[in-house]
Amino acid sequence: MTNTLKSDKIAGAIFGFAIGDAMGATTEFMTDVQIQKTYGKVVNIIGGGWLNLKAGQITDDTQMSMCIMEAIMSTNNIINCSREDEIAKEFIQNVSNNFINWYKSNPIDIGAQCSRGIRNLIQGAKTEIEPTALGNGSLMRALPCSLLGLFNCNVLQGRLTHNNLKCDQIVSEYSRLIQNHLDGNLLMLNIKGLMEPSGYIVNTYNNALYWSSNFNFEDAIIGAVNHGGDADTIGAITGSLSGAKYGYSAIPLKWINQLDQDTKNSLNIFINFVIKCLQI
């Protein structure tokens, strides 16, 4: 593998995530039958949906991921982060501050579990283990740490809102799969076929694996967002996996152009940071 190829995959993962989020926002909370009746098939970033977004706008999935990106870039010596050290503590404090500031900015969309977790951060409450906290919040913001191989820090950021062993497990599996895709390693994956596209982290991860494993980048995104349910998150995770597998060069240029320019600027800053950290 050439360094150029790995850089292309890093950019592909990040832009693939944002594209899946922006396109899936149109069909979030709809059934596949409702989508077909309303749109026929969503094949571009067109906005709308229950949030009534402008074409190219992103949801909390990418916004919270950008909070993680900013925390990574502002943490000294982050590449050497381990679970219990001072770097990890600084990173988690940076993440917490970014989440609180984002929450106070009155975002257009925020999940109930993420909202509750951030309110606990504001109040300084201790994060308890929550067996029922099985939503997508920790997974939907796991890409930035995954790209740098910050596996332990990724679990820690997830626990800020979703302190749950199943979430820990899936975030860890996703992190390592992203790394394997970047390195060009093809793994045998345990995919059960499509499950209900709910906000349950098990279903979301399974379905993202299904779409990203069986189709090229374009068809994977289109399939994921037209299946409905938690379509923005499933589309985003599918996009990150497909982008890490096939690269930025596989993403239709029209989709990149349709993304909000400020979002693209922020994503490119982090891409350059990752490339510099990994000395590619």
Long-range contacts (C-beta under 8 A, 24 or more apart in sequence): 1-183, 1-184, 3-280, 5-184, 5-247, 6-182, 6-183, 6-278, 6-280, 7-275, 7-280, 8-247, 8-248, 8-249, 9-181, 9-182, 9-243, 9-244, 9-245, 9-246, 9-247, 9-248, 10-147, 10-182, 10-244, 10-271, 10-274, 10-275, 10-280, 11-243, 11-247, 11-248, 11-271, 12-217, 12-242, 12-243, 12-244, 12-245, 12-246, 12-247, 12-248, 12-249, 12-250, 12-251, 13-143, 13-147, 13-178, 13-181, 13-182, 13-240, 13-241, 13-243, 13-244, 14-143, 14-147, 14-240, 14-243, 14-267, 14-270, 14-271, 15-239, 15-243, 15-248, 15-251, 15-256, 15-259, 15-264, 15-267, 16-217, 16-221, 16-238, 16-239, 16-240, 16-241, 16-242, 16-243, 16-244, 16-251, 17-61, 17-62, 17-65, 17-143, 17-236, 17-237, 17-239, 17-240, 17-243, 18-58, 18-62, 18-236, 18-239, 18-259, 18-263, 18-267, 19-45, 19-221, 19-235, 19-239, 19-251, 19-255, 19-256, 19-259, 20-221, 20-224, 20-225, 20-232, 20-234, 20-235, 20-236, 20-237, 20-238, 20-239, 20-240, 21-58, 21-59, 21-61, 21-62, 21-232, 21-233, 21-235, 21-236, 21-239, 22-53, 22-55, 22-56, 22-57, 22-58, 22-59, 22-62, 22-232, 22-258, 22-259, 22-260, 23-221, 23-225, 23-235, 23-255, 24-224, 24-225, 24-231, 24-232, 24-233, 24-234, 24-235, 24-236, 25-49, 25-51, 25-53, 25-57, 25-58, 25-59, 25-231, 25-232, 26-53, 26-225, 26-231, 27-225, 27-226, 27-228, 27-231, 28-59, 28-228, 28-229, 28-230, 28-231, 28-232, 29-228, 29-229, 29-230, 29-231, 30-228, 30-229, 30-231, 31-228, 31-229, 32-226, 32-227, 32-228, 34-228, 35-226, 35-228, 36-226, 41-222, 41-226, 42-222, 42-225, 42-226, 43-222, 44-254, 44-255, 44-258, 45-255, 45-258, 45-259, 51-108, 51-109, 53-108, 54-260, 55-258, 56-258, 56-259, 56-260, 56-263, 57-260, 58-259, 58-260, 58-263, 59-108, 59-109, 59-232, 60-107, 60-108, 60-109, 60-110, 60-111, 60-114, 60-140, 61-140, 61-141, 61-232, 61-233, 61-236, 62-236, 62-263, 63-102, 63-107, 64-99, 64-102, 64-114, 64-137, 64-140, 64-141, 65-140, 65-141, 65-143, 65-144, 66-266, 66-267, 66-270, 67-95, 67-98, 67-99, 67-102, 67-141, 68-95, 68-98, 68-141, 68-144, 68-145, 68-157, 69-144, 69-266, 69-270, 69-273, 70-94, 70-98, 71-95, 71-97, 71-98, 71-157, 72-144, 72-145, 72-148, 72-150, 72-270, 72-273, 73-269, 73-270, 73-273, 78-148, 78-150, 78-153, 78-277, 79-148, 79-150, 79-277, 81-150, 81-152, 81-153, 82-152, 83-152, 83-153, 83-155, 83-156, 88-152, 88-153, 88-156, 91-153, 91-156, 91-157, 92-153, 92-156, 92-157, 92-160, 95-157, 95-160, 96-121, 96-160, 99-160, 99-161, 111-135, 111-136, 111-137, 111-199, 113-137, 113-161, 113-162, 114-161, 116-161, 117-160, 117-161, 117-162, 118-160, 118-161, 121-160, 127-159, 127-160, 127-163, 128-163, 129-163, 129-164, 129-165, 130-162, 130-163, 130-164, 131-164, 132-164, 133-161, 133-162, 133-163, 133-164, 133-167, 134-162, 134-164, 134-166, 134-167, 134-200, 134-201, 134-202, 135-162, 135-199, 135-200, 135-201, 136-199, 136-200, 136-201, 136-204, 136-230, 136-233, 137-161, 137-162, 138-162, 138-164, 138-167, 138-171, 138-201, 139-167, 139-170, 139-171, 139-174, 139-201, 139-204, 139-205, 139-233, 139-237, 140-233, 140-236, 140-237, 142-171, 142-174, 142-175, 143-178, 143-240, 144-270, 145-175, 146-174, 146-175, 146-178, 146-179, 147-178, 147-182, 147-274, 148-274, 148-277, 148-278, 149-175, 149-179, 150-175, 151-175, 151-176, 162-201, 166-201, 166-202, 167-201, 170-201, 170-202, 170-205, 173-205, 174-205, 174-237, 177-241, 178-240, 178-241, 178-244, 181-241, 181-244, 181-245, 182-244, 189-213, 194-227, 196-229, 197-227, 197-228, 197-229, 197-230, 197-231, 197-234, 198-229, 198-230, 199-229, 199-230, 199-233, 204-230, 204-233, 204-234, 204-237, 205-237, 207-234, 207-238, 208-234, 208-237, 208-238, 208-241, 209-241, 211-238, 211-242, 212-238, 212-241, 212-242, 212-245, 215-242, 216-242, 216-246, 216-250, 217-242, 217-243, 217-245, 217-246, 217-250, 217-251, 218-250, 218-251, 218-252, 221-255
